[in-house]
Structures are given as structure tokens and as C-alpha cells.
Amino acid sequence: MATLRIIPASALTPGLATIIVSLPGRTIRSCALMVQAQPHGVVQVAFASGEVITLMARTMVGRIEAPPTSARPRRSPAA
């Protein structure tokens, strides 16, 4: 089961987790490719969808982390 967390924008990190940002008139659901903290308490985020937005560091965003996959050892074919 996926894990949903609400975190401040300042805690974002690039990776495979889906980030959800609700904006007036639209919602972004995408992976963060780049997260850069700027002076004066803002964070720039570049998403895999091609959008780049600037958020206040204290803005709360959703983060969905996929469950880890279990790696099963493969069976060797019977001879």
C-alpha cells in the first residue's frame, strides 16, 4: 500500500515519489526532478511533467511513496 505524507515544501527531495500540489484551477501530480532552496524562504521545484513552480518553504504538499517491491530470488531452470 502506498504511503501518503503531508510535508512542507522545504522537505522535498528529488526522486520517484509522486508530489501533489493543489493550485487555484489545477493540481500537479508528478515526480520532482529538481528541488532548489532559494534565499528568502522559497523553494523552486521542477517536475517530470515539465512544470516549474516556486513555493514558499512552509507550503504543505502531498507526497505519495510507492511501497518497496519485494525481490524474490529467481529459480534456476531445472536441468
C-alpha positions in Angstrom: 0.0 0.0 0.0 1.3 3.5 -0.9 2.3 5.9 1.9 0.8 9.4 1.8 2.5 12.1 3.7 1.9 15.8 4.0 5.2 17.6 4.2 6.5 21.2 3.9 8.0 22.2 0.6 11.3 22.7 2.3 11.5 19.0 3.0 11.0 18.0 -0.7 13.7 15.9 -2.4 14.0 14.8 -6.0 13.0 11.2 -6.5 10.4 8.7 -7.6 7.7 9.7 -5.1 4.7 11.4 -6.6 4.3 15.0 -5.3 0.8 16.6 -5.2 0.4 20.3 -5.3 -3.1 21.9 -5.4 -3.1 25.3 -7.1 -6.1 27.5 -7.9 -7.6 26.0 -11.0 -5.3 22.9 -11.3 -3.5 20.2 -9.4 0.0 19.0 -10.2 0.7 15.2 -9.7 4.2 14.4 -10.8 7.7 13.4 -9.6 10.1 16.1 -8.6 13.2 16.2 -10.8 14.9 19.2 -9.1 14.3 20.9 -5.8 16.3 24.0 -5.1 16.0 26.1 -1.9 16.3 29.9 -2.7 17.0 32.7 -0.3 14.1 34.4 1.5 12.3 31.1 2.2 11.2 29.9 -1.2 11.7 26.6 -2.9 11.8 26.0 -6.7 10.6 22.7 -7.9 10.9 21.2 -11.4 8.5 18.4 -12.1 8.8 15.5 -14.6 5.6 16.9 -16.2 7.7 19.9 -17.4 6.2 22.4 -14.9 8.5 24.5 -12.7 6.9 26.3 -9.7 8.1 28.4 -6.8 6.6 27.6 -3.4 7.0 29.2 0.0 9.2 26.9 2.1 6.3 26.4 4.6 3.8 25.4 1.9 2.4 22.0 2.6 2.4 19.4 -0.3 1.4 15.8 -0.5 4.0 13.1 -1.1 3.0 9.5 -2.2 5.7 6.9 -1.8 5.2 3.6 -3.6 5.6 0.5 -1.4 9.0 -1.2 -1.7 8.9 -4.2 -4.0 10.0 -7.5 -2.6 12.9 -9.0 -4.5 12.4 -12.7 -4.8 15.3 -14.9 -5.8 14.8 -16.4 -9.3 14.7 -20.1 -9.6 17.2 -21.6 -11.9 15.6 -23.8 -14.7 15.6 -27.5 -13.9 18.1 -29.4 -15.9 
